[in-house]
């Protein structure tokens, strides 16, 4: 079964300019995603989907392929990850290349490792699984959320307030690093949140949203700590 890693790295970034190739702890942040995908040995093709010449050159420098560029329709602020994946897989099909399995990897995922990718892709071997979604457990129980009502804070779910944390159902959220999926199922459903989706739980030390300059600083501190360096 042929598999492809699709790393989505467009050139535009408003909150952190040139975010996808900005230096992160010594090298461009995009390099971490490429190196993890290649080192995993899971993929016949590791490619970067971009609209940007500088990103393309950097991707090739670190060993990824850039067989074609994004269209204008998938390079704007409103294009979704699904839009990008549909275009990439469609372009490969035009070239006579069909993949049974794929992994969409975000370019700002420096905590991703080859071992974790290998584990996640291994879960796709189950015939009943269509998608593997990396998740992390919420650190604080969402059931104890408080909201504003009539000018005052009120429990969203009052019945949950006296319940011990360990007795509340655990809630999870998407870590925003990668998605492993069966290509035919994705093309049929055109959604990464598929019907037969299984979780791949990760720890807080393996994940960090990087959407703002403050997030970037936190990620670098966490990355250095995780690697035994001084923050």
N, CA, C and O of each residue as an XYZ file, in Angstrom:
924
protein
N       0.841     -1.199      0.000
C       0.000      0.000      0.000
C       0.873      1.245      0.000
O       1.657      1.460      0.924
N       0.738      2.054     -1.025
C       1.551      3.268     -1.107
C       1.023      4.340     -0.159
O      -0.183      4.486      0.039
N       1.953      5.078      0.414
C       1.560      6.127      1.355
C       2.320      7.411      1.066
O       3.434      7.391      0.542
N       1.694      8.530      1.420
C       2.290      9.841      1.175
C       2.144     10.723      2.409
O       1.107     10.719      3.072
N       3.183     11.469      2.703
C       3.120     12.504      3.738
C       2.962     13.841      3.032
O       3.771     14.205      2.178
N       1.914     14.566      3.396
C       1.635     15.873      2.783
C       1.809     16.938      3.861
O       1.012     17.025      4.796
N       2.847     17.738      3.722
C       3.137     18.797      4.691
C       2.619     20.106      4.107
O       3.075     20.546      3.052
N       1.675     20.717      4.791
C       0.981     21.892      4.254
C       1.656     23.170      4.742
O       1.580     23.503      5.925
N       2.312     23.883      3.834
C       3.112     25.061      4.243
C       2.965     26.197      3.240
O       3.810     26.373      2.363
N       1.906     26.951      3.371
C       1.743     28.095      2.458
C       2.616     29.265      2.912
O       3.141     29.273      4.025
N       2.755     30.237      2.036
C       3.646     31.359      2.324
C       3.046     32.423      3.216
O       3.777     33.092      3.946
N       1.730     32.601      3.179
C       1.099     33.677      3.945
C       0.941     33.319      5.408
O       0.545     32.204      5.747
N       1.258     34.279      6.277
C       1.043     34.119      7.715
C       0.950     35.502      8.314
O       1.885     36.295      8.212
N      -0.180     35.795      8.942
C      -0.418     37.152      9.415
C       0.137     37.409     10.820
O       0.824     38.407     11.039
N      -0.157     36.515     11.773
C       0.233     36.775     13.158
C       1.716     36.561     13.417
O       2.307     37.259     14.241
N       2.327     35.600     12.722
C       3.768     35.368     12.821
C       4.309     35.360     11.390
O       4.228     34.332     10.718
N       4.854     36.473     10.909
C       5.327     36.557      9.532
C       6.332     35.456      9.183
O       7.258     35.176      9.943
N       6.128     34.841      8.019
C       6.999     33.766      7.521
C       7.105     32.631      8.531
O       8.149     31.995      8.677
N       6.014     32.399      9.212
C       5.948     31.423     10.311
C       6.494     30.049      9.929
O       7.218     29.431     10.710
N       6.155     29.573      8.742
C       6.480     28.197      8.390
C       7.955     27.932      8.146
O       8.379     26.778      8.083
N       8.752     29.010      8.005
C      10.197     28.807      7.841
C      10.998     29.618      8.860
O      12.219     29.729      8.747
N      10.327     30.170      9.831
C      10.997     30.911     10.892
C      11.875     29.950     11.708
O      11.516     28.792     11.921
N      13.041     30.458     12.162
C      13.956     29.599     12.915
C      13.364     29.246     14.280
O      12.890     30.109     15.020
N      13.408     27.968     14.581
C      12.910     27.449     15.852
C      14.003     26.587     16.483
O      14.311     25.502     15.989
N      14.577     27.071     17.561
C      15.626     26.327     18.274
C      16.710     25.820     17.332
O      17.129     24.666     17.414
N      17.161     26.701     16.433
C      18.336     26.372     15.632
C      18.127     26.022     14.183
O      19.092     25.972     13.420
N      16.880     25.775     13.773
C      16.648     25.503     12.358
C      15.217     25.865     11.990
O      14.375     26.024     12.873
N      14.931     25.998     10.696
C      13.576     26.375     10.284
C      12.552     25.382     10.832
O      12.770     24.171     10.791
N      11.451     25.893     11.338
C      10.474     25.021     11.983
C       9.939     23.958     11.030
O       9.628     22.847     11.460
N       9.828     24.278      9.748
C       9.369     23.312      8.752
C      10.259     22.069      8.712
O       9.782     20.969      8.431
N      11.539     22.244      8.990
C      12.492     21.135      8.899
C      12.123     19.985      9.823
O      12.345     18.823      9.485
N      11.561     20.297     10.989
C      11.226     19.245     11.951
C      10.175     18.286     11.391
O      10.285     17.071     11.558
N       9.167     18.831     10.733
C       8.120     17.990     10.158
C       8.674     17.115      9.039
O       8.356     15.928      8.952
N       9.497     17.705      8.190
C      10.093     16.948      7.087
C      10.979     15.833      7.615
O      10.873     14.691      7.168
N      11.848     16.154      8.560
C      12.783     15.165      9.082
C      12.067     14.021      9.793
O      12.472     12.866      9.663
N      11.006     14.328     10.542
C      10.252     13.277     11.225
C       9.590     12.346     10.217
O       9.608     11.127     10.388
N       9.011     12.917      9.173
C       8.326     12.107      8.158
C       9.309     11.193      7.432
O       9.024     10.013      7.224
N      10.457     11.729      7.048
C      11.454     10.934      6.342
C      12.023      9.844      7.251
O      12.148      8.690      6.839
N      12.366     10.210      8.482
C      12.981      9.257      9.412
C      12.036      8.133      9.805
O      12.486      7.046     10.168
N      10.737      8.378      9.737
C       9.768      7.340     10.119
C       9.821      6.146      9.172
O       9.538      5.017      9.574
N      10.182      6.395      7.915
C      10.212      5.326      6.927
C       8.831      4.837      6.522
O       8.707      3.786      5.892
N       7.793      5.586      6.876
C       6.409      5.166      6.613
C       5.910      5.536      5.222
O       4.885      5.026      4.769
N       6.641      6.430      4.540
C       6.057      7.047      3.353
C       6.883      6.809      2.094
O       8.112      6.877      2.108
N       6.169      6.528      1.008
C       6.824      6.413     -0.291
C       7.200      7.794     -0.816
O       8.188      7.949     -1.534
N       6.403      8.792     -0.449
C       6.652     10.175     -0.868
C       6.448     11.093      0.337
O       5.445     10.989      1.043
N       7.403     11.989      0.563
C       7.251     13.064      1.555
C       7.271     14.358      0.763
O       8.306     14.734      0.213
N       6.138     15.041      0.699
C       6.039     16.240     -0.126
C       5.554     17.433      0.681
O       4.889     17.286      1.706
N       5.901     18.614      0.196
C       5.436     19.852      0.807
C       4.522     20.552     -0.186
O       4.887     20.765     -1.342
N       3.334     20.905      0.279
C       2.385     21.661     -0.537
C       2.531     23.131     -0.184
O       2.248     23.537      0.943
N       2.972     23.926     -1.148
C       3.206     25.344     -0.901
C       2.957     26.157     -2.159
O       2.881     25.625     -3.266
N       2.834     27.454     -1.956
C       2.702     28.404     -3.056
C       3.921     29.305     -3.125
O       3.950     30.261     -3.899
N       4.933     29.000     -2.310
C       6.028     29.928     -2.053
C       7.373     29.331     -2.499
O       7.737     28.229     -2.087
N       8.092     30.060     -3.332
C       9.378     29.575     -3.865
C      10.411     29.350     -2.757
O      11.139     28.358     -2.778
N      10.475     30.270     -1.793
C      11.468     30.133     -0.721
C      11.174     28.900      0.129
O      12.092     28.166      0.496
N       9.899     28.669      0.442
C       9.524     27.477      1.208
C       9.842     26.226      0.406
O      10.333     25.242      0.960
N       9.569     26.254     -0.890
C       9.853     25.096     -1.741
C      11.339     24.770     -1.740
O      11.720     23.605     -1.620
N      12.173     25.782     -1.872
C      13.626     25.562     -1.881
C      14.099     24.978     -0.555
O      14.936     24.075     -0.527
N      13.563     25.495      0.531
C      13.948     25.010      1.853
C      13.489     23.565      2.047
O      14.218     22.742      2.600
N      12.275     23.269      1.585
C      11.745     21.913      1.701
C      12.647     20.911      0.986
O      12.948     19.844      1.521
N      13.070     21.258     -0.207
C      13.956     20.372     -0.977
C      15.306     20.217     -0.283
O      15.904     19.142     -0.304
N      15.773     21.284      0.322
C      17.057     21.252      1.038
C      17.031     20.208      2.161
O      18.042     19.563      2.441
N      15.873     20.049      2.794
C      15.750     19.104      3.899
C      15.232     17.734      3.457
O      14.949     16.875      4.292
N      15.110     17.535      2.149
C      14.821     16.197      1.637
C      13.410     15.928      1.171
O      13.108     14.810      0.754
N      12.530     16.922      1.228
C      11.150     16.720      0.776
C      11.034     16.986     -0.718
O      11.901     17.623     -1.316
N       9.964     16.497     -1.305
C       9.659     16.780     -2.704
C       8.653     17.921     -2.786
O       7.805     18.084     -1.909
N       8.760     18.706     -3.854
C       7.742     19.715     -4.167
C       7.403     19.511     -5.648
O       7.870     20.263     -6.503
N       6.597     18.503     -5.945
C       6.336     18.149     -7.346
C       5.460     19.143     -8.093
O       5.445     19.161     -9.324
N       4.727     19.976     -7.346
C       3.885     21.003     -7.962
C       3.544     22.039     -6.893
O       3.693     21.790     -5.697
N       3.084     23.208     -7.348
C       2.736     24.291     -6.434
C       1.215     24.364     -6.242
O       0.440     23.869     -7.060
N       0.828     24.986     -5.158
C      -0.598     25.190     -4.895
C      -1.200     26.169     -5.892
O      -0.513     27.020     -6.456
N      -2.476     26.024     -6.086
C      -3.208     27.003     -6.888
C      -3.544     28.201     -6.009
O      -3.414     28.138     -4.787
N      -3.972     29.279     -6.627
C      -4.388     30.459     -5.863
C      -5.566     30.137     -4.949
O      -5.694     30.712     -3.868
N      -6.414     29.229     -5.379
C      -7.617     28.895     -4.615
C      -7.287     28.243     -3.271
O      -8.061     28.368     -2.322
N      -6.155     27.552     -3.178
C      -5.803     26.886     -1.925
C      -4.653     27.583     -1.195
O      -4.114     27.055     -0.223
N      -4.287     28.764     -1.670
C      -3.191     29.503     -1.034
C      -3.682     30.732     -0.281
O      -2.879     31.482      0.275
N      -5.010     30.945     -0.259
C      -5.525     32.131      0.421
C      -5.887     31.835      1.878
O      -5.768     30.699      2.338
N      -6.327     32.864      2.593
C      -6.626     32.743      4.020
C      -7.864     31.890      4.309
O      -8.087     31.498      5.455
N      -8.659     31.605      3.298
C      -9.930     30.923      3.522
C      -9.914     29.450      3.122
O     -10.867     28.720      3.394
N      -8.850     29.021      2.486
C      -8.752     27.619      2.080
C      -8.571     26.745      3.321
O      -7.805     27.088      4.222
N      -9.272     25.627      3.360
C      -9.173     24.705      4.482
C      -8.120     23.636      4.194
O      -7.671     23.466      3.060
N      -7.743     22.925      5.251
C      -6.813     21.802      5.075
C      -7.411     20.780      4.117
O      -6.699     20.209      3.291
N      -8.710     20.551      4.225
C      -9.378     19.606      3.323
C      -9.241     20.054      1.874
O      -8.980     19.234      0.993
N      -9.414     21.337      1.623
C      -9.260     21.869      0.260
C      -7.861     21.554     -0.280
O      -7.706     21.118     -1.420
N      -6.861     21.781      0.551
C      -5.467     21.557      0.132
C      -5.235     20.080     -0.169
O      -4.635     19.741     -1.189
N      -5.707     19.203      0.713
C      -5.488     17.771      0.523
C      -6.196     17.253     -0.727
O      -5.644     16.435     -1.463
N      -7.402     17.724     -0.961
C      -8.127     17.305     -2.159
C      -7.369     17.724     -3.417
O      -7.286     16.959     -4.378
N      -6.824     18.922     -3.411
C      -6.066     19.389     -4.570
C      -4.803     18.565     -4.767
O      -4.493     18.157     -5.886
N      -4.076     18.319     -3.687
C      -2.824     17.553     -3.780
C      -3.096     16.137     -4.288
O      -2.444     15.680     -5.227
N      -4.048     15.445     -3.677
C      -4.331     14.071     -4.078
C      -4.868     14.011     -5.507
O      -4.578     13.072     -6.249
N      -5.654     15.023     -5.886
C      -6.157     15.096     -7.254
C      -5.044     15.295     -8.262
O      -5.065     14.709     -9.345
N      -4.073     16.121     -7.907
C      -2.936     16.368     -8.804
C      -2.083     15.113     -8.955
O      -1.603     14.818    -10.050
N      -1.895     14.384     -7.882
C      -1.154     13.129     -7.973
C      -1.893     12.145     -8.878
O      -1.274     11.452     -9.685
N      -3.212     12.088     -8.742
C      -4.007     11.177     -9.574
C      -3.846     11.512    -11.057
O      -3.748     10.618    -11.897
N      -3.818     12.810    -11.368
C      -3.616     13.233    -12.761
C      -2.288     12.722    -13.300
O      -2.137     12.484    -14.499
N      -1.326     12.558    -12.393
C       0.003     12.103    -12.797
C       0.142     10.586    -12.707
O       1.230     10.034    -12.867
N      -0.982      9.928    -12.446
C      -0.970      8.477    -12.400
C      -0.490      7.874    -11.098
O      -0.140      6.695    -11.052
N      -0.469      8.675    -10.029
C      -0.020      8.185     -8.729
C      -1.195      8.128     -7.758
O      -1.812      9.146     -7.445
N      -1.491      6.918     -7.289
C      -2.569      6.738     -6.309
C      -1.971      6.225     -5.007
O      -1.132      5.325     -5.003
N      -2.413      6.807     -3.913
C      -1.944      6.394     -2.596
C      -3.105      5.824     -1.798
O      -4.216      6.354     -1.829
N      -2.836      4.736     -1.081
C      -3.862      4.132     -0.233
C      -3.929      4.807      1.135
O      -5.008      4.933      1.715
N      -2.774      5.242      1.651
C      -2.705      5.876      2.964
C      -1.989      7.219      2.847
O      -1.135      7.415      1.983
N      -2.356      8.128      3.731
C      -1.725      9.447      3.717
C      -1.644      9.998      5.132
O      -2.358      9.565      6.036
N      -0.759     10.956      5.290
C      -0.658     11.667      6.561
C      -0.467     13.139      6.248
O       0.502     13.533      5.598
N      -1.401     13.939      6.720
C      -1.280     15.390      6.607
C      -0.515     15.878      7.841
O      -0.936     15.647      8.974
N       0.599     16.546      7.608
C       1.437     17.038      8.703
C       1.534     18.551      8.607
O       1.801     19.097      7.536
N       1.317     19.222      9.720
C       1.448     20.672      9.716
C       2.925     21.066      9.817
O       3.723     20.348     10.421
N       3.283     22.203      9.229
C       4.696     22.608      9.191
C       5.214     23.168     10.506
O       6.422     23.337     10.670
N       4.324     23.456     11.440
C       4.732     23.992     12.741
C       4.490     22.933     13.815
O       3.692     23.127     14.732
N       5.198     21.805     13.680
C       5.036     20.682     14.606
C       6.411     20.168     15.052
O       6.754     19.016     14.786
N       7.197     21.012     15.726
C       8.558     20.605     16.093
C       8.628     19.487     17.128
O       9.681     18.875     17.302
N       7.513     19.212     17.820
C       7.513     18.153     18.825
C       7.246     16.773     18.206
O       7.394     15.751     18.876
N       6.861     16.749     16.960
C       6.561     15.493     16.287
C       7.842     14.678     16.080
O       8.878     15.216     15.689
N       7.750     13.374     16.350
C       8.906     12.499     16.161
C       8.573     11.389     15.176
O       7.407     11.096     14.913
N       9.628     10.776     14.634
C       9.451      9.666     13.706
C       8.749      8.504     14.386
O       7.906      7.847     13.775
N       9.086      8.240     15.646
C       8.476      7.125     16.369
C       6.974      7.304     16.529
O       6.206      6.356     16.365
N       6.562      8.518     16.849
C       5.125      8.764     17.037
C       4.371      8.644     15.711
O       3.247      8.143     15.671
N       4.994      9.103     14.635
C       4.370      8.944     13.319
C       4.230      7.468     12.965
O       3.200      7.044     12.441
N       5.262      6.692     13.253
C       5.229      5.260     12.964
C       4.103      4.581     13.741
O       3.374      3.757     13.189
N       3.963      4.925     15.019
C       2.890      4.355     15.846
C       1.516      4.701     15.269
O       0.649      3.836     15.142
N       1.332      5.963     14.926
C       0.032      6.417     14.424
C      -0.306      5.773     13.086
O      -1.435      5.333     12.870
N       0.666      5.719     12.194
C       0.415      5.098     10.894
C       0.122      3.610     11.057
O      -0.634      3.035     10.274
N       0.722      2.985     12.079
C       0.463      1.577     12.331
C      -0.986      1.310     12.684
O      -1.510      0.241     12.371
N      -1.640      2.260     13.328
C      -3.047      2.095     13.691
C      -3.949      2.017     12.459
O      -5.051      1.472     12.527
N      -3.482      2.559     11.339
C      -4.282      2.517     10.108
C      -4.355      1.121      9.506
O      -5.157      0.873      8.605
N      -3.519      0.205     10.000
C      -3.537     -1.154      9.462
C      -4.846     -1.861      9.771
O      -5.223     -2.803      9.074
N      -5.542     -1.412     10.815
C      -6.848     -1.983     11.140
C      -7.821     -1.664     10.009
O      -8.012     -0.504      9.646
N      -8.424     -2.699      9.468
C      -9.310     -2.513      8.320
C     -10.501     -1.620      8.635
O     -11.062     -0.998      7.733
N     -10.896     -1.548      9.914
C     -12.067     -0.753     10.299
C     -11.735      0.718     10.557
O     -12.641      1.525     10.761
N     -10.460      1.073     10.550
C     -10.048      2.446     10.858
C      -9.890      3.266      9.586
O      -9.235      2.845      8.634
N     -10.509      4.459      9.589
C     -10.391      5.353      8.437
C      -9.451      6.520      8.712
O      -8.817      7.050      7.800
N      -9.368      6.913      9.979
C      -8.551      8.069     10.326
C      -8.012      7.909     11.743
O      -8.706      7.410     12.629
N      -6.770      8.335     11.948
C      -6.156      8.355     13.274
C      -5.968      9.814     13.663
O      -5.255     10.562     12.994
N      -6.620     10.211     14.757
C      -6.588     11.605     15.192
C      -5.759     11.748     16.470
O      -6.154     11.219     17.509
N      -4.621     12.448     16.422
C      -3.852     12.705     17.645
C      -4.621     13.665     18.554
O      -5.080     14.721     18.117
N      -4.753     13.282     19.817
C      -5.490     14.100     20.775
C      -4.702     14.230     22.068
O      -3.803     13.439     22.355
N      -5.063     15.251     22.841
C      -4.497     15.435     24.176
C      -5.657     15.724     25.122
O      -6.628     16.385     24.755
N      -5.540     15.223     26.333
C      -6.603     15.412     27.312
C      -6.576     16.842     27.846
O      -5.502     17.389     28.096
N      -7.750     17.450     28.024
C      -7.819     18.766     28.638
C      -7.232     18.693     30.049
O      -7.541     17.781     30.815
N      -6.382     19.664     30.378
C      -5.747     19.672     31.687
C      -6.718     19.961     32.821
O      -6.520     19.495     33.943
N      -7.760     20.720     32.538
C      -8.786     21.034     33.537
C     -10.125     20.546     33.000
O     -10.404     20.735     31.816
N     -10.959     19.929     33.823
C     -12.230     19.387     33.328
C     -13.139     20.472     32.747
O     -13.553     21.369     33.481
N     -13.459     20.418     31.463
C     -14.366     21.401     30.867
C     -15.742     21.404     31.531
O     -16.457     22.404     31.466
N     -16.117     20.292     32.169
C     -17.419     20.220     32.830
C     -17.522     21.208     33.997
O     -18.619     21.499     34.473
N     -16.384     21.717     34.450
C     -16.397     22.698     35.536
C     -16.219     24.123     35.008
O     -15.807     25.018     35.747
N     -16.524     24.321     33.757
C     -16.431     25.664     33.173
C     -17.418     26.624     33.840
O     -18.482     26.224     34.313
N     -17.030     27.905     33.863
C     -17.946     28.944     34.324
C     -18.168     29.936     33.186
O     -17.270     30.176     32.379
N     -19.356     30.503     33.128
C     -19.721     31.432     32.059
C     -20.376     32.670     32.676
O     -20.848     32.635     33.813
N     -20.398     33.756     31.917
C     -21.059     34.972     32.359
C     -22.561     34.878     32.104
O     -22.994     34.530     31.006
N     -23.349     35.191     33.132
C     -24.810     35.193     32.985
C     -25.379     36.282     33.880
O     -25.191     36.268     35.097
N     -26.079     37.227     33.260
C     -26.676     38.353     33.997
C     -25.630     39.132     34.785
O     -25.898     39.620     35.882
N     -24.429     39.242     34.207
C     -23.382     40.054     34.826
C     -22.534     39.335     35.859
O     -21.634     39.941     36.440
N     -22.798     38.056     36.105
C     -22.048     37.307     37.117
C     -21.573     35.968     36.546
O     -22.154     35.423     35.608
N     -20.504     35.467     37.145
C     -20.031     34.141     36.757
C     -20.939     33.070     37.339
O     -21.314     33.103     38.511
N     -21.281     32.111     36.470
C     -22.121     30.998     36.892
C     -21.540     29.703     36.324
O     -20.973     29.715     35.231
N     -21.670     28.585     37.047
C     -21.227     27.301     36.485
C     -22.036     26.968     35.242
O     -23.258     27.121     35.225
N     -21.355     26.515     34.215
C     -22.051     26.094     33.008
C     -22.853     24.831     33.280
O     -23.985     24.694     32.816
N     -22.258     23.901     34.041
C     -22.938     22.669     34.407
C     -22.875     22.526     35.934
O     -21.979     21.856     36.447
N     -23.806     23.142     36.663
C     -23.771     23.132     38.127
C     -23.684     21.733     38.730
O     -23.072     21.536     39.780
N     -24.298     20.772     38.060
C     -24.308     19.411     38.599
C     -22.916     18.778     38.644
O     -22.687     17.801     39.358
N     -21.979     19.358     37.858
C     -20.629     18.785     37.812
C     -19.685     19.397     38.846
O     -18.620     18.837     39.104
N     -20.048     20.522     39.438
C     -19.144     21.225     40.337
C     -18.742     20.399     41.568
O     -17.572     20.440     41.949
N     -19.645     19.658     42.202
C     -19.230     18.891     43.381
C     -18.580     17.545     43.058
O     -18.107     16.853     43.959
N     -18.556     17.171     41.770
C     -18.011     15.867     41.387
C     -16.488     15.921     41.354
O     -15.912     16.885     40.849
N     -15.830     14.891     41.889
C     -14.374     14.839     41.868
C     -13.863     14.807     40.426
O     -14.477     14.194     39.553
N     -12.724     15.480     40.189
C     -12.178     15.557     38.834
C     -11.991     14.175     38.222
O     -12.315     13.951     37.056
N     -11.464     13.246     39.026
C     -11.193     11.911     38.499
C     -12.453     11.119     38.174
O     -12.389     10.079     37.520
N     -13.594     11.614     38.632
C     -14.857     10.923     38.344
C     -15.596     11.511     37.141
O     -16.631     10.989     36.725
N     -15.058     12.599     36.586
C     -15.665     13.203     35.400
C     -15.107     12.551     34.140
O     -13.944     12.152     34.091
N     -15.956     12.452     33.131
C     -15.512     11.866     31.861
C     -14.368     12.698     31.268
O     -14.495     13.920     31.184
N     -13.247     12.073     30.852
C     -12.158     12.848     30.249
C     -12.564     13.406     28.892
O     -13.178     12.710     28.084
N     -12.220     14.660     28.650
C     -12.450     15.313     27.366
C     -11.095     15.495     26.683
O     -10.074     15.685     27.345
N     -11.101     15.435     25.351
C      -9.870     15.551     24.571
C     -10.045     16.615     23.486
O     -11.164     16.987     23.130
N      -8.907     17.093     22.971
C      -8.979     17.972     21.800
C      -7.867     17.624     20.820
O      -6.833     17.068     21.189
N      -8.108     17.965     19.579
C      -7.157     17.762     18.485
C      -5.858     18.508     18.812
O      -5.901     19.671     19.213
N      -4.713     17.855     18.644
C      -3.444     18.516     18.978
C      -2.939     19.425     17.854
O      -2.044     20.241     18.072
N      -3.517     19.284     16.644
C      -3.119     20.152     15.547
C      -1.715     19.904     15.036
O      -0.995     20.850     14.718
N      -1.315     18.643     14.952
C       0.009     18.289     14.427
C      -0.076     17.508     13.122
O       0.571     17.857     12.135
N      -0.878     16.450     13.126
C      -0.969     15.598     11.938
C      -2.262     14.786     11.972
O      -2.922     14.674     13.005
N      -2.606     14.220     10.804
C      -3.784     13.365     10.650
C      -3.398     12.221      9.723
O      -2.951     12.462      8.601
N      -3.560     10.995     10.166
C      -3.305      9.828      9.324
C      -4.646      9.300      8.818
O      -5.603      9.194      9.586
N      -4.717      8.971      7.537
C      -6.022      8.564      7.013
C      -5.912      7.673      5.781
O      -4.905      7.663      5.072
N      -6.997      6.923      5.558
C      -7.138      6.139      4.332
C      -7.615      7.091      3.237
O      -8.603      7.805      3.406
N      -6.919      7.090      2.147
C      -7.190      8.072      1.094
C      -8.585      7.912      0.498
O      -9.294      8.903      0.325
N      -8.989      6.690      0.181
C     -10.307      6.496     -0.436
C     -11.437      6.969      0.481
O     -12.424      7.539      0.016
N     -11.285      6.728      1.787
C     -12.312      7.179      2.745
C     -12.359      8.699      2.795
O     -13.433      9.296      2.868
N     -11.185      9.318      2.755
C     -11.138     10.787      2.779
C     -11.780     11.368      1.523
O     -12.550     12.325      1.602
N     -11.468     10.795      0.375
C     -12.033     11.307     -0.869
C     -13.544     11.146     -0.906
O     -14.249     11.971     -1.486
N     -14.038     10.084     -0.287
C     -15.484      9.853     -0.249
C     -16.184     10.822      0.693
O     -17.232     11.374      0.358
N     -15.593     11.030      1.888
C     -16.235     11.866      2.911
C     -15.824     13.329      2.833
O     -16.543     14.211      3.302
N     -14.653     13.581      2.232
C     -14.105     14.938      2.095
C     -14.107     15.670      3.432
O     -14.526     16.822      3.542
N     -13.624     14.956      4.438
C     -13.564     15.510      5.793
C     -12.562     14.692      6.588
O     -12.580     13.462      6.534
N     -11.678     15.370      7.333
C     -10.707     14.653      8.156
C     -11.349     14.072      9.416
O     -10.811     13.136     10.009
N     -12.480     14.613      9.823
C     -13.217     14.039     10.948
C     -14.103     12.919     10.393
O     -15.279     13.131     10.098
N     -13.529     11.751     10.260
C     -14.221     10.664      9.560
C     -15.101      9.833     10.486
O     -15.042      9.952     11.710
N     -15.911      8.996      9.866
C     -16.880      8.192     10.620
C     -16.187      7.167     11.506
O     -16.610      6.945     12.641
N     -15.134      6.545     11.004
C     -14.423      5.511     11.757
C     -13.041      6.041     12.139
O     -12.022      5.675     11.554
N     -13.050      6.909     13.133
C     -11.838      7.611     13.556
C     -11.421      7.101     14.932
O     -12.255      6.934     15.822
N     -10.116      6.855     15.097
C      -9.625      6.379     16.391
C      -8.638      7.397     16.972
O      -7.975      8.116     16.224
N      -8.542      7.457     18.298
C      -7.652      8.439     18.923
C      -6.221      7.941     19.032
O      -5.965      6.742     19.133
N      -5.313      8.873     19.010
C      -3.900      8.611     19.287
C      -3.508      9.621     20.363
O      -3.192     10.773     20.063
N      -3.531      9.174     21.622
C      -3.349     10.119     22.723
C      -1.884     10.520     22.892
O      -0.981      9.684     22.849
N      -1.677     11.817     23.085
C      -0.348     12.365     23.302
C      -0.348     13.139     24.622
O      -1.404     13.475     25.158
N       0.852     13.413     25.133
C       0.958     14.131     26.397
C       1.131     15.618     26.163
O       1.461     16.042     25.055
N       0.909     16.414     27.202
C       1.072     17.866     27.108
C       2.495     18.259     26.710
O       2.694     19.307     26.096
N       3.479     17.438     27.048
C       4.870     17.752     26.710
C       5.168     17.546     25.227
O       6.220     17.958     24.739
N       4.240     16.906     24.514
C       4.455     16.635     23.089
C       3.726     17.609     22.184
O       3.864     17.543     20.963
N       2.956     18.505     22.763
C       2.115     19.362     21.929
C       2.191     20.820     22.384
O       2.455     21.118     23.549
N       1.949     21.719     21.421
C       1.868     23.138     21.723
C       1.300     23.867     20.516
O       1.881     23.813     19.432
N       0.190     24.538     20.686
C      -0.322     25.398     19.620
C       0.661     26.542     19.417
O       1.162     27.117     20.383
N       0.936     26.873     18.151
C       1.845     27.978     17.861
C       1.133     28.928     16.911
O       1.313     28.862     15.695
N       0.323     29.810     17.480
C      -0.467     30.746     16.684
C      -0.057     32.201     16.882
O      -0.358     33.053     16.047
N       0.635     32.485     17.996
C       1.034     33.859     18.318
C       2.509     33.879     18.708
O       3.087     32.829     18.987
N       3.125     35.065     18.731
C       4.534     35.156     19.180
C       4.715     34.606     20.594
O       5.758     34.028     20.900
N       3.720     34.778     21.454
C       3.811     34.243     22.813
C       3.822     32.715     22.790
O       4.579     32.079     23.523
N       2.965     32.131     21.931
C       2.951     30.673     21.775
C       4.327     30.173     21.331
O       4.811     29.140     21.794
N       4.936     30.923     20.432
C       6.246     30.528     19.884
C       7.287     30.457     21.012
O       8.062     29.504     21.091
N       7.294     31.449     21.859
C       8.255     31.476     22.968
C       8.022     30.312     23.926
O       8.971     29.667     24.372
N       6.757     30.048     24.239
C       6.419     28.937     25.121
C       6.865     27.616     24.498
O       7.400     26.746     25.185
N       6.643     27.474     23.199
C       7.020     26.242     22.506
C       8.526     26.020     22.560
O       8.983     24.897     22.772
N       9.300     27.090     22.370
C      10.756     26.936     22.417
C      11.229     26.541     23.815
O      12.125     25.709     23.959
N      10.627     27.139     24.843
C      10.985     26.780     26.222
C      10.658     25.310     26.470
O      11.479     24.571     27.013
N       9.472     24.893     26.076
C       9.052     23.505     26.282
C       9.939     22.546     25.491
O      10.304     21.480     25.987
N      10.285     22.924     24.266
C      11.117     22.079     23.406
C      12.487     21.874     24.039
O      13.000     20.755     24.067
N      13.082     22.953     24.548
C      14.413     22.842     25.162
C      14.358     22.003     26.425
O      15.245     21.188     26.677
N      13.326     22.203     27.211
C      13.170     21.396     28.437
C      13.036     19.916     28.083
O      13.638     19.053     28.722
N      12.251     19.645     27.074
C      12.007     18.268     26.672
C      13.276     17.594     26.161
O      13.428     16.376     26.251
N      14.174     18.400     25.629
C      15.420     17.859     25.087
C      16.595     18.020     26.060
O      17.753     17.827     25.687
N      16.279     18.377     27.309
C      17.326     18.444     28.322
C      18.236     19.645     28.209
O      19.349     19.632     28.736
N      17.776     20.693     27.523
C      18.563     21.904     27.393
C      18.070     22.941     28.374
O      16.969     22.826     28.913
N      18.892     23.963     28.609
C      18.459     25.070     29.451
C      17.471     25.911     28.682
O      17.676     26.214     27.506
N      16.401     26.284     29.348
C      15.369     27.077     28.662
C      15.840     28.494     28.393
O      15.096     29.293     27.824
